């Protein structure tokens, strides 16, 4: 159970506002796992979470405003985990989630405000695989196919019923190869990416946002306490971007090009 409390004072005009009275938010959860055969497990779970607005929308800035209730998110998942042999494992799952009153961050808002989307439905399929063909090498991959739609839009935008939720990619993925070259030297080459999404709630703009990036990690264990890391992101210098609609036009924020990072990790055993 959660309780959300607080207040806000606008120091520019001296006015104060209490947070919305969200009440007691109950979040029950339950899950089960069945292993009918060695190395194979069927699982399922059901749970409830919640979401409240952000920024100015969190508070009753108008004295006559009604308290806004939280968005109650109910979701369930069923899946299969398998490890048929010692060098291979995987998981496949199907999930659904419904939100009673979803909120999202309002882009370009100086107050960091939120806007109400309405009731939404999401569903997807997740697949994960990891194999170790030889002892120093691991190959892994994950892929998620998802769909998110507006089931019951906010009263001010009834025309959005059935639209896809903006900035929700059709799919996301990652995968790579890890190679323990020596007991102290490890390398990983991996990729991550996503599919297209609508940059606007009205779905009037074309879908955008698809990309795939290639990355490289190197780590060297100097001794028990010190590890050196070097990372190259976006090896191919692929152009990618985040796109949103401000109501009159689409705006584009380019992602990082080829970039290099280094780190020193020091661990103490007390």
N, C-alpha and C positions, 0 to 999 in steps of 0.2 A: 504494500500500500504506500502511495506517495501523497505528500501534501506540498503544494507550491505556494510560498508566501513571499511578500515583499512590497515595496512601494517605490515611487519615483518622484523626485523633485526636479522640476525644470528651473535651474538657477537663472535662466534668462528672464523669466517672468515671475518666479517665486511660487508657481502653482504646483501642487502635489497631486498625485493620483495613486490609488491602491491598485495592486495587481488584481486581475480577474479572480473571482472566487471559483476555483476549479473543483473544490470539494475534495473528498477522499477518493483517490483513484486506485481502484483494485486491479491487480494484475496477476491472476492465477496462471499457472503453467503446469503442464504435465507431459511426460514422455515415457516411452517404453522401448526396449530393445529385445529382440528374440533371435537366438542363434540356433536355427534348426540343424545346421551342419557346421562342422569345424571349418573356420575360415570365412563363413558367410553369415552376415547379420542383417536382419530386417529391422528398421527402426521407424518410429513415428513420434511426432510431438505436436502439441497444440499450446498456444500461449497468447497472452494479451500484453501489449505495451501501450504507451500513450505518447501524444505529441501536443505541445502547446505553442502558441505563437512566440515570435521573437521581436525584439525592438519595441517600438511604441505600441504595437498591437498587443503586447503582454499586459498593458495597463489600461484602466478605464479613464482615459484622458478627458472624456466628456462626462460630466456629472450625471447626465441622464442616460448614459449608455447602459445596456444590459450586460450582465456578466456573461462572458463567453465560456462555453464548456470545452474541455479538452477533446482532442481527436482520439477515439478509442480504436486501436489497431488490433484486430484479431487475425491470427495466422496459424497455418498448420503446414506440416511437411512430412512426407513419407519417402523412404529411400532404402537403398541396399548398399551395404559396405561389404567388399569382398577382398580376400587375400588368398587366392587359390594356391599360390606357391610362395615360398619365402622371399622371392625377388620381385614380386608384383602385387600391387594393391590398387584399389579403386573405389569410387563411390559414384552413385547416380541417384538423383533425388528430384522430386516434383514438389513445388510449394505454391501456396496461395496466401495472399494477405488482403484484407479489406480494412479501410480506414473510414471512420464515420464522418470526419470533418477535417480533412488534411489541410495543413498550412504549408506555405513555401516562402522562402526569402524573397522580398520584393527588390529586384535589381534596380540600381540607380536611386535607391531611396536614401536620403541623407540621415534618416532616423534608423536605418537598418530594419525597416518595418517588414511586416509579413502581409501576405494576401491569402485569402481563403480560396482553396480550390474546390472544396466540396467533398462528397463521398467518393472514394476511389477504390478500384480493384487492381491488384497486381498478381501476376502468376509467372512461373518460370521453371526451367529445368537446369540443374547443375550437374556437371560431369567432371570428375577428377581422376587422374591416373598417375601412378608413379611406378617406374620399373628400375631395377638395378641389374642390368645384364651381366656386368662384371663388378667386382667389389669396389673399385675406386670411382665408378661412374654411376650417376643417377640421372634418369630422364623423367621429367614431370610436366604435366599440363593440366589446365583447368579451363572450362568453357561454360558460360552461363547464358542461356537464352531467356529473355524476359519481355513481358508486355505489361504496360501500365496504362489504364484508361480512367477517364472521369465518368463515374457511374451516375452521380446526381450532382450537377454543378451548383455553384453558389447562385443565390436568387438573382444577382445582378447580371449573370452571364449564362442564361439557360441554353444558349446556342452551342455551348461547349460540351454538351452531353455526348458521350461516346468518343470524344477526342482523346488522343494520346497525351499523357502528361509530359510537359516540356522537359527537356534535358534528361530524359531517361533513354539511354542507348538501347538499341535492339538486342545487343549482345555485348559481353565483355569476355576477355580471355587473357591467359598468361601461360607461359611454358618455357622450359629451359633445360639445359644440361649442366650438371655439376660434376666436376672432375677433381678428385683429390690426387694431385700430381705426386706429391710426397706427403709424409705425415705432417709437415708444417706448411705446405703450400697448396692452396685450393683456388680453383678458378670456376667461374660460372658465366655462361652466356645465356641470356634469357630475353624474352620478348613479352610485351604487354600491349594491349590495345582495346579498342571498342568499336561498336557500330555507330550508325547514324542516329540522330535524335532531332526532334522538332525544337527550334529555339524559341517558340512562342506558344502560348496556351491556346490560341485560336487555330493553330496548325495551318496558318495561311502561308508561311514561308516554307521553302524546300528543306528537306532534312539535310543536316550537316553533321560534322564532328567525327567522322570515321577516321581512324588512324591505327598504325602499328609501329611500335618503336623497338629497336634492338639495343641491348645493353650488355656490358661486360663488367664482371667483378673479379678482383684478385685479392686474396688475403694471405698474409704470411704470419705464422705464429713464431715470433722471435724467441720467446721463452714462455714459461708458465703464466707470467703476468702480462706480457706485452704482445699485442697483435697489431699489425699494420694492414690497412685496407686501402685499396685504390679502385675507383669506379669510373667507368666511362658510360655515360648515358646518351641515348640517341646517336649511336655510332654512325649511322648513315646520314645524319643531319637532315632527317625528314621534317618537312613543314607540317605542323599541326596547330590547331587553334581551338579556343573556346568561343562559342558564338551565342549571343543573346539578342533579343529584340526589345528596344526601349519604347515601343508603341508606334514609332514612325519609321524606323529603319533597323537593320541588323548591324550589330557592332561585333568586332572581331578582336580577340586578344590572343596573339600568337604564343604558343608554348615554347619552352626552351629548345634551342638548337643543340648541336653537339656540345657536351659539357663534361668536365673532369672534376672528380672529387677525391679527396684523400682524408684519412682519419687514422688516429692512433688510439687504440683501446687499451686501457690499463685496468687490470682487475687485481684486487687485494683480497686475500683470504685471511679474515680476522679470526 
